[in-house]
Amino acid sequence: MIELDWAKFEILNKKYTNAFETLCLHLFSRFVHTECIVADFNQAGLETEPVAYKGKVYGFQSKYFSPSMDYKQIEHSVQLALTAYPNLDVIKIFYNCNARLSASPTKQKLDEIAKKQGVKLEWLGRTYFETALNKKENLDLCQLFFGVGRELEYFADVIDSEKRIFLTSSNYLELNVACAEKKLENSEELVKELLSSGEISVIKGLPGTGKSMLLNKIFMILSGSNLDFYEQVVAISENKSIPILIKLKYCSACSLEQLILAKKTEYKLDFDNYSVIYLFDGLDEVSSEIAEQTMSYIKELAKQKSTKNIILSIRTMSSNNMYLYDCVKENATFEIQELDEKKVDLFFKNTFEIQELDEKKVDLFFKNRGEKDKL
């Protein structure tokens, strides 16, 4: 479920009272299924002229209170509406703050007055907005007024469309990854293990085994990029974590701390309500000196409250592995394994709809792969 941040609402909408009135107008218009409502927020009693819908006449009032409910304002508006519009059946009262309606004698009094005139008052507070704005059809309002889903702009830019298509297609061959004699045969299993393995975990592999591509795949899973837009927004909101992918080779030009800050600043990512899962690709692609400095910062980063996990990739035989020994536990070291023939066989059959593979070509595939790994 998407949680609404009302403090953020006020930050994003400088004239938040007007913004709240507009939000309520949209919700009311969608309820009565019309886009032709003309609002006059200065008129007495209601925000618009009443609207007939399914045999009843509806009107609405929106009240933005800070910090607490002002029932006198509502009472004044309701009294005016009941006098001005005797044909009303329902008045929807939108309000933003948390309020114990059952403890308010004014609320009970207004309900009774309205009831005597055949009018029902519907009190729609924060619980209503949580429910209404979590519906797919209202996600645009959730984005517009509460900034929900802005993280998705960052997610979309991290991996280019061509690579994204490849990673979600049948052409992507799932790698075999092992950790402490436990074999993981798909990326989803790997992600679960990585997140439960400790603060810092590492993915190792020989050259050309697909470490960087695997980190891209992990990023897509963590960011929900394989989901549709609505499900992705909900997943990020529920998981309360945002993945950040950085290629460590850029640490040759500036520090990792600066790279992270640049990412957060460029995309205006909100980390007040989210933790971060850092994906750092290619510790083997920097000099020993930079690797030492980078790992020193990563150790400090792991201690920060906002850090959920840190996942690194490095070549198995890289000398920079020496900087991992004191911070990565054995059960947090994941090694990319050789592809087995069954998986390759199945891959080619599924991809090219081949019933029988030429064994000589399969042998050649593994031979060439072995020669490449020795480089």
TORRO-733446 format. One line per 3 residues: number of its first residue (from 1); for each residue x, y, z of N, C-alpha, C. Coordinates in steps of 0.2 Angstrom, whole numbers, plus 2048, in hexadecimal, padded with zeros to 3 digits. Layout:
// TORRO-733446
NUM = X/Y/Z/X/Y/Z/X/Y/Z  ...
***
This chain:
// TORRO-733446
1 = 804/7FA/800/800/800/800/804/806/800  802/80B/7FC/806/811/7FB/804/816/801  809/818/805/808/81C/80B/809/823/809
4 = 804/827/80B/804/82F/809/808/833/80F  80C/837/80C/810/83B/811/80D/842/810  809/844/815/806/84B/815/80B/850/816
7 = 811/84F/819/816/854/81A/819/855/813  81A/850/80F/81D/851/809/817/854/804  811/853/805/80C/857/802/80D/85E/802
10 = 80E/861/808/80F/868/809/815/86A/806  81A/866/806/821/868/803/820/869/7FB  81D/864/7F8/81C/864/7F1/817/869/7EE
13 = 812/86A/7F3/80D/86F/7F1/80D/875/7F5  810/87A/7F3/811/880/7F7/80B/883/7F9  806/884/7F5/7FF/886/7F7/7FB/880/7F8
16 = 7FD/87C/7FE/7FA/876/7FF/7F2/876/801  7F0/87B/803/7E8/87C/804/7E5/87B/7FD  7E7/87F/7F9/7E5/87F/7F2/7E6/878/7EE
19 = 7EB/876/7F0/7ED/86F/7ED/7E8/86A/7EF  7E7/86A/7F6/7E2/865/7F9/7DB/866/7F6  7D9/86C/7F5/7D2/86D/7F2/7D2/86A/7EB
22 = 7D8/86B/7E7/7D8/868/7E0/7D8/861/7E0  7DC/85E/7E5/7DC/857/7E6/7D5/854/7E7  7D1/857/7EC/7CA/855/7EE/7C6/856/7E8
25 = 7C7/85B/7E4/7C2/85C/7DE/7C3/856/7D9  7CA/854/7D8/7CB/84F/7D3/7C8/848/7D6  7C8/847/7DC/7C5/841/7DF/7BE/841/7DF
28 = 7BB/847/7E0/7B4/848/7E0/7B1/847/7D8  7B5/84A/7D4/7B3/849/7CD/7B3/842/7CA  7B8/83E/7CD/7B9/837/7CB/7B3/833/7CE
31 = 7B1/835/7D4/7AC/831/7D7/7A5/832/7D3  7A4/838/7D1/79D/839/7CE/79E/839/7C6  7A4/836/7C4/7A6/835/7BD/7A4/83B/7B8
34 = 7A7/840/7BA/7A6/846/7B5/7AC/84A/7B6  7AE/84D/7B0/7B4/852/7B0/7B2/859/7AF  7AB/85A/7AF/7A8/861/7AD/7A6/865/7B3
37 = 7A9/863/7B9/7A8/867/7BF/7AC/86E/7BF  7A8/873/7C0/7AC/879/7C1/7AC/87B/7C8  7B3/87C/7CB/7B4/87D/7D2/7B4/885/7D3
40 = 7B1/886/7D9/7B1/88D/7DC/7B2/88D/7E3  7B9/88C/7E5/7BB/88B/7EC/7B9/890/7F1  7B7/896/7EE/7B5/89C/7F2/7AD/89C/7F4
43 = 7A9/898/7F0/7A2/898/7F1/7A0/895/7F8  79B/897/7FB/799/895/801/796/88D/801  798/88A/806/795/883/808/798/87D/804
46 = 799/87E/7FD/79C/878/7FA/7A1/87B/7F5  7A5/877/7F3/7AB/879/7EE/7A8/879/7E7  7A3/876/7E5/7A0/876/7DF/799/876/7DF
49 = 795/877/7D9/78E/876/7D9/78D/86E/7DA  787/86C/7DE/786/865/7DF/785/862/7D8  787/85B/7D8/787/857/7D2/782/851/7D3
52 = 77E/850/7CF/779/84A/7CF/77D/844/7CC  77D/83E/7D0/780/838/7CE/77D/832/7D1  77A/82E/7CD/777/828/7CF/771/829/7D3
55 = 76D/82E/7D2/767/82F/7D5/768/833/7DB  76E/836/7DD/76F/83A/7E3/773/840/7E1  772/845/7E5/775/84B/7E4/77B/84C/7E9
58 = 781/84D/7E6/787/84D/7EA/78A/854/7EA  78D/856/7F0/791/85C/7F0/797/85A/7F5  79C/85F/7F4/7A2/85D/7F9/7A5/864/7FB
61 = 7A9/863/801/7AC/868/804/7B3/865/806  7B9/869/805/7BF/867/806/7C2/86C/80C  7C5/869/811/7C8/86D/816/7CF/86B/818
64 = 7D4/86F/817/7DB/86D/819/7DC/871/81F  7DD/86D/825/7DF/86F/82B/7E6/86E/82D  7E9/873/831/7EF/872/834/7F0/876/83A
67 = 7F1/872/840/7F2/86B/841/7EC/867/842  7E7/86A/844/7E1/866/847/7DB/868/843  7D6/864/844/7CF/865/841/7CB/86B/844
70 = 7C9/86F/840/7C5/875/842/7BD/873/840  7B9/871/844/7B3/86F/843/7AE/875/842  7B0/87B/844/7AC/881/843/7AC/882/83C
73 = 7B1/882/838/7B2/883/831/7AD/87E/82D  7AD/878/82F/7A9/873/82C/7A2/874/82D  7A0/876/834/799/877/835/797/87D/831
76 = 79B/883/831/798/888/82D/797/887/826  79B/883/823/79B/881/81B/794/87C/81B  794/877/81F/78E/873/81F/787/876/81F
79 = 787/87B/824/781/87F/825/77F/883/81F  784/886/81C/783/88A/816/781/885/810  784/87F/80F/782/87B/80A/77B/878/80B
82 = 779/877/811/772/874/812/76D/879/810  76F/880/812/76A/885/810/76A/887/809  770/887/805/770/889/7FE/76E/883/7FA
85 = 76E/87D/7FC/76D/877/7F7/768/872/7FB  762/874/7FB/75D/86F/7FE/75C/868/7FB  75E/868/7F5/75E/861/7F1/764/85D/7F2
88 = 768/85E/7F6/76E/85A/7F8/76C/853/7FB  770/84E/7F9/76F/848/7FC/775/846/801  77B/848/7FE/781/846/801/786/84C/801
91 = 78A/84D/806/78F/852/806/796/84E/808  79A/84E/804/7A1/84B/805/7A5/850/808  7A8/84F/80E/7AC/854/812/7B3/851/812
94 = 7B8/854/80E/7BF/851/80E/7C3/855/813  7C7/852/817/7CB/855/81B/7D2/852/81C  7D7/855/81D/7DE/852/81D/7E0/84F/823
97 = 7DE/851/829/7E1/850/82F/7DE/849/833  7E2/846/837/7DF/841/83B/7DA/844/840  7D5/841/841/7D0/844/846/7CC/83E/849
100 = 7CA/83F/84F/7C6/83A/852/7BE/83C/852  7BB/83B/84C/7B5/83D/84B/7B0/83B/850  7B0/835/853/7AB/833/857/7AB/837/85E
103 = 7B1/83A/85F/7B2/83E/865/7AF/845/864  7AD/847/85E/7AB/84E/85D/7A4/84F/85E  7A1/853/862/79A/855/863/798/859/85D
106 = 79C/85D/85A/79A/861/854/799/85D/84E  79D/858/84D/79C/853/848/795/84F/848  794/84D/84E/78D/84A/850/788/84E/84F
109 = 788/855/851/783/85A/850/782/85B/848  787/85C/845/786/85D/83D/783/857/83A  785/851/83C/782/84B/839/77A/84B/83A
112 = 778/84D/840/771/84D/842/76D/852/83E  770/858/83D/76D/85E/83A/76C/85C/832  772/859/82F/771/857/828/76C/851/827
115 = 76C/84D/82C/767/847/82B/760/849/82B  75F/84E/82F/758/851/830/756/854/829  75B/856/825/759/859/81E/75A/854/819
118 = 75B/84E/81B/75C/848/816/763/848/813  767/84B/816/76E/84B/813/773/847/817  777/843/814/77C/83F/817/783/843/817
121 = 787/843/81C/78D/846/81C/792/840/81C  797/840/817/79C/83B/817/7A3/83F/819  7A6/83C/81E/7AC/83F/821/7B2/83B/81E
124 = 7B6/83F/81A/7BB/83B/816/7C2/83E/818  7C5/83A/81C/7CC/83D/81F/7D2/839/81C  7D7/838/820/7DD/835/81E/7DC/82E/81B
127 = 7D8/82A/81F/7D7/823/81D/7D4/823/816  7CF/827/815/7CC/827/80E/7D1/829/809  7D6/82E/80A/7DB/82F/805/7E0/82A/804
130 = 7E2/826/809/7E6/820/809/7E3/81B/804  7DC/81A/805/7D9/815/801/7D8/817/7FA  7D6/81D/7F9/7D4/820/7F2/7DA/821/7EE
133 = 7E0/823/7F1/7E6/825/7ED/7EA/81E/7EC  7E8/819/7EF/7EB/812/7EE/7E8/80F/7E8  7E3/811/7E5/7DF/80E/7DF/7E3/810/7D9
136 = 7E4/80B/7D4/7E7/80C/7CE/7E5/812/7CB  7DF/813/7CA/7DC/819/7C7/7DE/820/7CA  7E0/820/7D0/7E2/826/7D3/7E9/827/7D4
139 = 7ED/823/7D1/7F4/823/7D2/7F7/829/7D0  7F4/82C/7CA/7F7/833/7C8/7F6/838/7CD  7F1/838/7D1/7F0/83D/7D6/7F5/83C/7DC
142 = 7F6/836/7DD/7FB/834/7E2/802/837/7E0  804/836/7DA/80A/839/7D7/80A/840/7D7  805/843/7D5/805/84B/7D4/805/84E/7DB
145 = 801/84C/7E0/801/850/7E6/805/84D/7EB  807/847/7EB/80C/844/7F0/813/842/7EE  814/843/7E7/81A/841/7E5/81C/83A/7E5
148 = 817/836/7E5/818/82E/7E5/81A/82C/7DF  81F/828/7DE/822/825/7D8/827/829/7D5  829/82E/7D8/82F/832/7D5/835/82E/7D4
151 = 836/829/7D9/83C/825/7D9/83C/821/7D2  836/820/7CF/836/81C/7C9/83A/81F/7C3  83A/826/7C3/83E/82A/7BE/845/828/7BF
154 = 848/827/7C5/84F/825/7C6/850/81E/7C3  84B/819/7C5/84C/812/7C3/84C/811/7BB  848/815/7B8/847/815/7B1/84E/817/7AD
157 = 851/81C/7B1/858/81E/7AD/85E/81A/7AF  85D/816/7B4/863/812/7B6/865/80D/7B0  860/809/7AE/861/804/7A9/85E/806/7A2
160 = 862/806/79D/85F/808/797/85A/803/794  856/805/790/850/801/78D/852/7FA/78A  858/7FB/786/85A/7F5/783/85C/7EF/788
163 = 860/7F1/78D/862/7ED/792/85C/7EA/796  857/7EF/797/851/7ED/79B/84D/7E7/798  84D/7E8/791/849/7E3/78D/84C/7DD/78D
166 = 853/7DD/78D/857/7D7/78D/856/7D3/794  857/7D7/799/856/7D4/7A0/850/7D1/7A1  84A/7D3/79E/844/7D0/79F/842/7CB/79A
169 = 846/7CA/795/844/7C5/790/847/7BE/791  845/7BA/78D/847/7B3/78D/84E/7B2/78B  851/7B7/788/858/7B7/786/85D/7B8/78C
172 = 85A/7BA/792/85F/7BB/797/85F/7B4/79B  865/7B2/79B/866/7AB/79E/868/7AC/7A6  864/7A9/7AA/865/7AA/7B1/86B/7A6/7B3
175 = 86F/7AA/7B7/876/7A7/7B9/875/7A3/7BF  87A/79E/7C0/87A/79A/7C6/87F/79D/7CB  87C/79F/7D1/880/7A2/7D6/880/79E/7DC
178 = 886/79D/7E0/886/799/7E6/888/79D/7EB  886/79C/7F1/888/79F/7F8/888/79A/7FD  88E/799/800/88F/794/805/88C/78D/803
181 = 88E/78B/7FD/88B/784/7FB/884/784/7F9  881/78A/7FA/87A/78A/7F8/879/78D/7F1  876/78A/7EC/875/78C/7E5/86F/78F/7E4
184 = 86F/795/7E1/869/799/7DF/869/799/7D8  863/798/7D5/862/797/7CE/85E/79C/7CB  85C/7A1/7CE/859/7A7/7CB/85A/7AD/7CF
187 = 859/7B3/7CC/85A/7B9/7CF/856/7BB/7D5  850/7B9/7D5/84B/7BA/7DA/84E/7B7/7E1  850/7B1/7E0/853/7AD/7E6/859/7B1/7E8
190 = 85D/7B3/7E4/864/7B6/7E5/862/7BD/7E9  85D/7C1/7E7/85C/7C7/7EA/85A/7C6/7F1  856/7C1/7F3/854/7BF/7F9/85A/7BD/7FE
193 = 85E/7B9/7FB/864/7B7/7FF/869/7BD/800  869/7C2/7FB/86E/7C8/7FC/86B/7CC/802  865/7CD/802/862/7D2/807/862/7CF/80E
196 = 862/7C8/80E/862/7C5/815/869/7C3/817  86E/7C5/813/875/7C2/814/879/7C7/819  877/7CD/81A/87B/7D1/81E/87B/7D8/81B
199 = 87F/7DD/81E/87F/7E4/81C/883/7E4/815  889/7E1/814/88C/7E1/80E/88D/7DA/80B  88B/7D9/805/88C/7D3/802/890/7D4/7FB
202 = 893/7CF/7F8/897/7D0/7F2/895/7CA/7ED  895/7CC/7E7/894/7C7/7E1/89A/7C7/7DE  89D/7C1/7DD/8A3/7C0/7DA/8A2/7BB/7D4
205 = 8A7/7BC/7CF/8A6/7B8/7C9/8AD/7B9/7C4  8AE/7B5/7C0/8B3/7B5/7BB/8B2/7BB/7B6  8B6/7BD/7B2/8B5/7C2/7AD/8B0/7BF/7A8
208 = 8AB/7C3/7A6/8A6/7C1/7A1/8A1/7BD/7A4  8A0/7BC/7AA/89B/7B7/7AD/894/7BB/7AE  894/7C1/7AD/88E/7C5/7AE/88C/7C8/7B4
211 = 892/7CB/7B8/891/7CE/7BE/88D/7D4/7BD  88F/7D9/7B9/88C/7DF/7B8/884/7DE/7B6  883/7DA/7B1/87D/7D8/7AF/878/7D6/7B4
214 = 87B/7D2/7B9/877/7CF/7BE/875/7D5/7C3  87A/7D9/7C4/878/7DF/7C9/873/7E3/7C6  873/7E4/7BF/86D/7E7/7BC/867/7E4/7BD
217 = 867/7DD/7BC/861/7D9/7BE/85E/7DA/7C5  863/7DA/7C9/861/7DA/7D1/85E/7E1/7D2  861/7E6/7CE/85E/7ED/7CF/857/7ED/7CD
220 = 856/7EA/7C7/84F/7EA/7C4/84A/7E7/7C9  84C/7E1/7CC/848/7DE/7D1/846/7E2/7D7  84C/7E5/7DA/84B/7E9/7E0/847/7F0/7DE
223 = 847/7F2/7D8/843/7F8/7D7/83C/7F7/7D4  83B/7F0/7D3/834/7EE/7D1/833/7F0/7C9  839/7F0/7C6/839/7F2/7BE/835/7ED/7BA
226 = 834/7E7/7BD/831/7E2/7B9/82A/7E2/7BA  827/7E7/7BE/820/7E7/7C0/81D/7ED/7BC  816/7ED/7BB/813/7F3/7B8/814/7F9/7BD
229 = 812/7FF/7BA/813/805/7BE/810/805/7C5  80A/803/7C5/806/804/7CB/809/7FF/7D0  80B/7F9/7CE/80E/7F4/7D3/815/7F6/7D5
232 = 818/7F9/7D1/81F/7FB/7D2/81F/801/7D8  81A/805/7D7/819/80B/7DC/818/808/7E3  813/803/7E3/811/800/7E9/816/7FC/7EC
235 = 81A/7F8/7E8/820/7F4/7EA/825/7F8/7EE  827/7FE/7EB/82C/802/7EE/829/805/7F4  823/807/7F4/820/80A/7FA/820/805/800
238 = 81E/7FF/7FE/81E/7FA/804/825/7F7/806  82A/7F7/801/830/7F4/803/834/7FA/807  833/800/806/836/805/809/83D/806/808
241 = 83F/803/802/847/804/800/847/805/7F9  84D/809/7F7/84E/80B/7F1/855/809/7EF  856/805/7E9/85D/803/7E7/860/808/7E3
244 = 867/809/7E4/86B/80D/7E0/871/809/7DD  871/80A/7D7/877/806/7D3/87C/80B/7D1  882/809/7D3/888/80E/7D1/88E/809/7CF
247 = 891/80B/7C9/897/808/7C6/89D/80B/7CA  8A0/807/7CD/8A6/809/7D1/8AC/80C/7CD  8AC/80A/7C7/8B1/80D/7C2/8B1/815/7C2
250 = 8AC/818/7C4/8AB/81F/7C4/8AE/822/7CA  8B0/81E/7CF/8B4/820/7D5/8BB/822/7D3  8BD/821/7CD/8C4/823/7CB/8C3/82B/7CA
253 = 8BD/82D/7C8/8BD/835/7C7/8BA/838/7CD  8B6/835/7D1/8B4/838/7D8/8B2/833/7DD  8B1/835/7E3/8B0/830/7E8/8A9/82D/7E8
256 = 8A9/827/7EB/8A2/824/7EB/89D/828/7EE  89F/82C/7F4/89A/830/7F7/898/835/7F3  89C/838/7EE/899/83D/7EA/895/83A/7E4
259 = 896/834/7E2/892/831/7DD/88B/830/7E0  88B/82D/7E6/884/82C/7EA/880/833/7EA  884/838/7ED/881/83E/7EE/87E/841/7E7
262 = 882/840/7E2/87F/842/7DB/879/83F/7D9  879/838/7DA/873/834/7D9/86D/837/7DD  86D/838/7E3/868/83A/7E7/866/841/7E5
265 = 86A/845/7E4/869/84C/7E2/865/84D/7DB  868/849/7D6/866/849/7CF/85E/847/7CF  85D/842/7D2/856/83F/7D2/851/841/7D8
268 = 854/845/7DC/850/848/7E2/84D/842/7E6  851/83D/7E7/84E/837/7EA/84D/839/7F2  848/836/7F4/846/838/7FB/848/832/800
271 = 84D/833/804/84F/82D/808/84D/82E/810  848/833/811/846/834/817/841/82E/819  83E/82B/814/839/826/816/83B/81F/813
274 = 841/81F/80F/844/819/80C/84B/817/80F  84C/811/80F/853/80F/810/856/80D/809  85D/80C/808/860/80C/802/863/805/801
277 = 863/802/7FC/867/7FC/7FA/86C/7FE/7F5  872/7FE/7F6/877/800/7F2/87A/7FA/7EE  87A/7FB/7E7/87D/7F6/7E3/883/7F9/7E0
280 = 889/7F7/7E1/890/7FA/7DF/893/7F5/7DA  894/7F6/7D4/896/7F2/7CF/89D/7F3/7CD  8A1/7EE/7CE/8A8/7EE/7CB/8AD/7F1/7D0
283 = 8AE/7EE/7D6/8B4/7F0/7DA/8BA/7EE/7D7  8BB/7EA/7D3/8C1/7E8/7CF/8C3/7ED/7CA  8BE/7F1/7C8/8C0/7F6/7C3/8C3/7FC/7C5
286 = 8C5/7FD/7CB/8C9/803/7CE/8D0/800/7D0  8D4/805/7D1/8DB/804/7D4/8DA/801/7DB  8E0/7FE/7DE/8E0/7FC/7E5/8DF/802/7E9
289 = 8E2/807/7E8/8E1/80D/7ED/8DA/810/7ED  8D6/810/7E7/8CF/812/7E7/8CB/80D/7EA  8CC/807/7E9/8C8/801/7EC/8C9/802/7F3
292 = 8CE/803/7F6/8CF/804/7FD/8CB/809/800  8CC/80F/7FD/8C8/815/7FF/8C0/814/7FE  8BE/811/7F9/8B7/80F/7F8/8B4/80B/7FD
295 = 8B8/805/7FE/8B6/801/803/8B6/804/80A  8BA/808/80C/8BA/80C/812/8B3/810/813  8B1/813/80D/8AB/817/80E/8A5/812/80E
298 = 8A5/80C/80A/8A0/808/80A/89F/805/811  8A4/804/815/8A3/801/81C/8A0/806/820  8A1/80D/81F/89E/812/823/896/812/820
301 = 895/812/81A/88F/812/817/88A/80D/81A  88D/807/81B/889/801/81D/886/802/824  88A/807/828/887/808/82F/882/80E/82F
304 = 881/811/82A/87C/816/82A/875/813/82A  871/817/82E/86A/815/82F/866/814/829  867/818/824/863/817/81D/865/812/819
307 = 86B/80E/81A/86D/809/816/86A/802/818  867/7FF/813/864/7F9/815/869/7F3/813  86C/7F3/80D/871/7EE/80B/876/7F1/806
310 = 87B/7EE/805/880/7F0/800/883/7EA/7FD  882/7EA/7F6/884/7E4/7F2/889/7E6/7ED  88F/7E3/7ED/895/7E4/7E9/896/7DF/7E4
313 = 899/7E1/7DE/89B/7DC/7DA/8A3/7DD/7D8  8A6/7D7/7D7/8AD/7D7/7D6/8B0/7D1/7D3  8B5/7D1/7CF/8B8/7CB/7CC/8BB/7C6/7D1
316 = 8BA/7C0/7D0/8BC/7BB/7D5/8C4/7BC/7D7  8C8/7BD/7D2/8CF/7BD/7D3/8D2/7C4/7D4  8CE/7C9/7D5/8D0/7D0/7D5/8D4/7D1/7DC
319 = 8D9/7D4/7DC/8DD/7D6/7E2/8D9/7DA/7E7  8D4/7DE/7E4/8D0/7E2/7E8/8CC/7DE/7ED  8CC/7D8/7EC/8C8/7D3/7F1/8CA/7D4/7F8
322 = 8D1/7D6/7F9/8D4/7D7/7FF/8D0/7DC/804  8CD/7E0/801/8C9/7E6/805/8C2/7E3/807  8C0/7DD/805/8BA/7DB/807/8BA/7D6/80D
325 = 8C0/7D3/80F/8C1/7CE/814/8BE/7D0/81A  8BF/7D6/81D/8BD/7D8/823/8B6/7DB/824  8B2/7DB/81E/8AB/7DE/81E/8A6/7D9/81B
328 = 8A8/7D4/818/8A3/7D0/814/8A4/7C9/817  89E/7C6/81A/89E/7C0/81D/89E/7BA/818  89F/7B4/81A/8A0/7AF/815/899/7AD/812
331 = 893/7AE/816/88D/7AD/813/88A/7B3/810  88E/7B8/80F/88C/7BE/80B/890/7BE/804  894/7B9/802/898/7B8/7FC/894/7B4/7F7
334 = 893/7B7/7F2/88F/7B3/7ED/893/7B2/7E6  894/7AC/7E4/899/7AB/7DE/895/7A8/7D8  896/7AC/7D3/892/7A9/7CC/896/7A3/7CA
337 = 892/79E/7C9/894/797/7C7/894/796/7BF  897/791/7BD/897/78F/7B6/890/78D/7B4  88E/78F/7AE/888/78D/7AC/888/785/7AB
340 = 882/782/7AC/882/77B/7AB/87F/77A/7A4  880/774/7A1/87E/773/79B/876/772/79A  873/770/79F/86C/76F/79F/869/776/79F
343 = 86B/77B/7A2/869/782/7A2/86A/785/79B  870/784/798/871/786/791/86D/783/78C  86C/77D/78D/868/779/789/860/77B/789
346 = 85E/77C/78F/857/77F/78F/856/786/78D  85C/78A/78E/85C/791/78B/85B/791/784  85F/78D/780/85F/78D/779/858/78A/776
349 = 856/785/77A/84F/782/777/84A/787/778  84A/78B/77E/844/790/77F/845/796/77A  84B/798/779/84C/79E/775/84B/79D/76E
352 = 84E/797/76B/84E/796/764/849/790/762  845/78E/767/841/788/766/844/782/763  84A/781/765/84E/77B/762/84C/775/766
355 = 84B/770/763/849/76A/766/84F/766/769  854/766/764/85B/762/766/861/767/764  865/767/769/86B/76B/768/871/767/765
358 = 875/76A/761/87B/767/75F/880/767/765  882/761/767/886/760/76D/88D/764/76C  88F/763/765/896/766/764/896/76E/765
361 = 890/771/763/88F/778/764/88F/77A/76C  88C/776/770/88B/777/777/892/776/77A  896/771/778/89D/770/77A/8A1/776/778
364 = 8A0/779/772/8A4/77E/770/8A2/785/774  89C/785/776/89A/78B/77A/89E/78B/781  89E/785/784/8A1/785/78B/8A9/785/78A
367 = 8AB/783/784/8B3/784/783/8B5/78B/783  8B1/78E/77E/8B2/796/77D/8B1/799/784  8AC/798/788/8AB/79B/78E/8B1/79A/793
370 = 8B3/794/793/8B9/792/797/8BF/796/795  8C0/797/78F/8C6/79B/78D/8C5/7A2/78E  8BF/7A5/78E/8BE/7AC/790/8BF/7AD/797
373 = 8BD/7A8/79B/8BE/7A9/7A2/8C5/7A9/7A5  8C9/7A6/7A0/8D0/7A6/7A2/8D4/7AD/7A1  8D1/7B1/79D/8D4/7B8/79B/8D4/7BC/7A1
***
